[in-house]
Amino acid sequence: MQRLSEQILAHAGGLPEGTPVSAKSLLHLGNRAAVDQALSRLAERGELIRAGRGVYLRPVTSRFGTRSPSVEQAVEALASQRGEVIVSSGAAAANTLGLTTQVPVRSVYLTSGRTRKMKLGKQVVELRHAPRWQLALANRPAGEAVRALAWLGPEKAEAALLALKRKLPQTTFNELVAAAPQLPTWLARSVGKAAHG
């Protein structure tokens, strides 16, 4: 019979790149204490990466050596595993939409879960709890616009909305307008002005 650590590695090896492994997902292999210990030992040996409390990832091996999975893949997999909404931060969204030339230095994501940090090799990914309205329209272009506008704040929102009205496809802008009732008053007012102005 295979040892528990070998069974865990075989299970992790069958998962897509970046899929997190947690003790709860391995309880079919053994009791909780044994699984926790095996995960910890595998992380110490470098066969798994400890990304955060109770979250482990399989390193990606290529002809250039081993590396951590991509941040996007790890965050996506974590979101589906935990049932959370996890989206890029407002600063990243503003940069993607061309509303700022600032490139975020740190990897920050907004989540419906609790605030925490995840380590992927040397990179630290910050997951910040965000209000529901910032997570509206999660991974859609209109949702990116909402987060970018929230990050820019009330002073810059109207000018940014006029730029977005020119840049975004009409259907995406209409989706943003339709989401206005979910937004805070200052942002809903700005969206209304841009839509009817």
C-alpha positions as CSV (number, residue, x, y, z in Angstrom):
1,M,0.0,0.0,0.0
2,Q,1.2,3.5,-0.8
3,R,2.3,5.8,2.0
4,L,0.0,8.7,2.7
5,S,2.4,11.3,1.3
6,E,2.7,9.4,-1.9
7,Q,-1.1,9.2,-2.2
8,I,-1.3,13.0,-1.6
9,L,1.3,13.6,-4.3
10,A,-0.5,11.3,-6.7
11,H,-3.8,13.1,-6.0
12,A,-2.2,16.6,-6.5
13,G,-0.5,15.4,-9.7
14,G,-3.9,14.6,-11.2
15,L,-5.2,18.1,-10.6
16,P,-4.9,21.0,-13.1
17,E,-2.0,23.4,-12.6
18,G,-2.6,25.9,-9.8
19,T,-5.4,23.9,-8.1
20,P,-5.0,24.2,-4.3
21,V,-4.9,21.1,-2.2
22,S,-6.3,21.3,1.3
23,A,-6.6,18.8,4.1
24,K,-10.4,18.7,3.8
25,S,-10.1,17.6,0.2
26,L,-7.9,14.6,1.2
27,L,-9.9,13.1,4.1
28,H,-10.7,10.1,2.0
29,L,-7.0,9.2,2.3
30,G,-6.7,9.3,6.1
31,N,-7.7,11.0,9.3
32,R,-7.3,14.8,9.6
33,A,-4.2,14.8,11.8
34,A,-2.3,12.4,9.5
35,V,-3.2,14.3,6.4
36,D,-2.1,17.6,8.1
37,Q,1.2,16.1,9.1
38,A,1.8,14.6,5.6
39,L,1.0,18.0,3.9
40,S,3.4,19.7,6.3
41,R,6.2,17.2,5.6
42,L,5.6,17.5,1.8
43,A,5.9,21.3,2.1
44,E,9.1,21.1,4.1
45,R,10.6,18.8,1.4
46,G,9.6,21.2,-1.3
47,E,7.2,18.7,-3.0
48,L,4.2,21.1,-2.3
49,I,4.1,24.8,-1.8
50,R,2.4,26.1,1.3
51,A,0.4,29.0,-0.2
52,G,-1.4,30.0,3.0
53,R,-3.0,28.5,6.1
54,G,-4.2,25.1,5.1
55,V,-3.7,25.7,1.4
56,Y,-1.0,23.9,-0.6
57,L,-0.1,23.9,-4.3
58,R,1.9,21.6,-6.5
59,P,4.9,23.3,-8.0
60,V,5.1,23.3,-11.8
61,T,8.0,21.4,-13.2
62,S,9.4,22.2,-16.6
63,R,12.7,21.8,-18.4
64,F,13.8,25.1,-16.8
65,G,13.2,23.7,-13.3
66,T,10.4,24.1,-10.8
67,R,8.3,27.2,-10.3
68,S,5.1,28.3,-8.5
69,P,1.8,28.1,-10.5
70,S,0.7,31.4,-12.0
71,V,-1.1,33.8,-9.7
72,E,-4.2,33.9,-11.9
73,Q,-4.5,30.1,-12.0
74,A,-4.0,29.8,-8.2
75,V,-6.6,32.5,-7.4
76,E,-9.1,31.1,-9.9
77,A,-8.8,27.6,-8.4
78,L,-9.0,28.9,-4.9
79,A,-12.2,30.8,-5.7
80,S,-13.8,27.7,-7.2
81,Q,-12.6,25.5,-4.3
82,R,-13.8,27.8,-1.6
83,G,-16.9,29.1,-3.3
84,E,-15.7,32.7,-3.1
85,V,-15.9,35.5,-5.6
86,I,-12.3,36.7,-6.2
87,V,-11.5,39.4,-8.7
88,S,-8.7,41.7,-9.6
89,S,-8.3,44.9,-7.6
90,G,-9.5,48.3,-8.7
91,A,-5.9,49.5,-9.4
92,A,-5.4,46.5,-11.7
93,A,-8.8,47.1,-13.4
94,A,-8.1,50.8,-13.9
95,N,-4.8,49.9,-15.6
96,T,-6.4,47.2,-17.8
97,L,-9.0,49.7,-18.9
98,G,-6.4,52.4,-19.7
99,L,-7.7,54.8,-17.0
100,T,-4.3,55.0,-15.4
101,T,-0.7,54.2,-16.5
102,Q,0.2,53.1,-13.0
103,V,1.0,49.4,-12.9
104,P,0.2,47.8,-9.5
105,V,3.4,46.6,-7.9
106,R,1.7,44.1,-5.5
107,S,-0.7,41.4,-6.4
108,V,-4.0,42.4,-4.7
109,Y,-7.3,40.7,-5.3
110,L,-10.7,41.5,-3.9
111,T,-12.7,38.6,-2.3
112,S,-16.0,37.8,-0.8
113,G,-14.1,35.8,1.8
114,R,-11.9,36.9,4.6
115,T,-8.8,39.1,4.2
116,R,-5.6,37.0,4.0
117,K,-2.3,36.5,2.2
118,M,-1.2,33.7,0.0
119,K,2.4,32.9,-0.8
120,L,3.4,31.6,-4.3
121,G,7.1,31.1,-4.1
122,K,8.6,34.5,-3.4
123,Q,5.4,36.4,-4.5
124,V,2.8,37.4,-1.9
125,V,-0.7,37.7,-3.1
126,E,-3.1,39.7,-0.9
127,L,-6.7,38.8,-0.8
128,R,-8.8,41.7,0.6
129,H,-12.4,41.4,1.7
130,A,-14.5,43.8,-0.4
131,P,-18.1,45.0,-0.2
132,R,-20.6,43.1,-2.3
133,W,-21.1,46.0,-4.8
134,Q,-17.4,45.9,-5.8
135,L,-17.8,42.2,-6.6
136,A,-20.9,42.7,-8.7
137,L,-20.5,41.6,-12.3
138,A,-17.5,39.6,-11.1
139,N,-15.3,38.7,-14.1
140,R,-17.1,40.7,-16.7
141,P,-15.7,43.9,-18.3
142,A,-18.5,46.0,-16.6
143,G,-17.4,44.6,-13.3
144,E,-13.8,45.7,-14.0
145,A,-15.2,49.2,-14.7
146,V,-17.0,49.2,-11.3
147,R,-13.8,48.3,-9.5
148,A,-11.7,50.8,-11.4
149,L,-14.2,53.6,-10.7
150,A,-14.3,52.6,-7.0
151,W,-10.5,52.8,-6.9
152,L,-10.4,56.2,-8.6
153,G,-13.0,57.6,-6.2
154,P,-15.7,60.2,-6.4
155,E,-13.4,63.0,-7.7
156,K,-12.2,61.2,-10.8
157,A,-15.2,59.0,-11.5
158,E,-17.1,61.3,-13.9
159,A,-14.1,61.9,-16.2
160,A,-13.3,58.2,-16.1
161,L,-16.9,57.3,-17.0
162,L,-16.8,59.6,-20.0
163,A,-13.6,57.8,-21.2
164,L,-15.2,54.4,-20.5
165,K,-18.3,55.4,-22.5
166,R,-16.1,56.0,-25.5
167,K,-13.9,52.9,-25.0
168,L,-16.3,50.2,-23.9
169,P,-18.7,48.4,-26.3
170,Q,-22.2,49.8,-25.9
171,T,-23.5,46.5,-24.4
172,T,-20.8,46.6,-21.7
173,F,-21.6,50.2,-20.9
174,N,-25.3,49.4,-20.7
175,E,-24.5,46.6,-18.3
176,L,-22.7,49.1,-16.1
177,V,-25.7,51.4,-16.2
178,A,-28.0,48.5,-15.3
179,A,-25.9,47.7,-12.3
180,A,-26.2,51.3,-10.9
181,P,-28.8,50.5,-8.3
182,Q,-26.3,48.1,-6.6
183,L,-23.6,50.9,-6.4
184,P,-23.1,53.5,-3.7
185,T,-24.9,56.8,-4.2
186,W,-21.9,58.8,-5.5
187,L,-21.1,56.2,-8.1
188,A,-24.7,55.6,-9.2
189,R,-25.1,59.3,-9.7
190,S,-22.0,59.5,-11.8
191,V,-23.0,56.5,-13.9
192,G,-26.5,58.1,-14.4
193,K,-24.9,61.4,-15.5
194,A,-22.6,59.7,-18.0
195,A,-25.4,57.6,-19.4
196,H,-27.9,60.4,-19.9
197,G,-25.5,63.3,-20.3
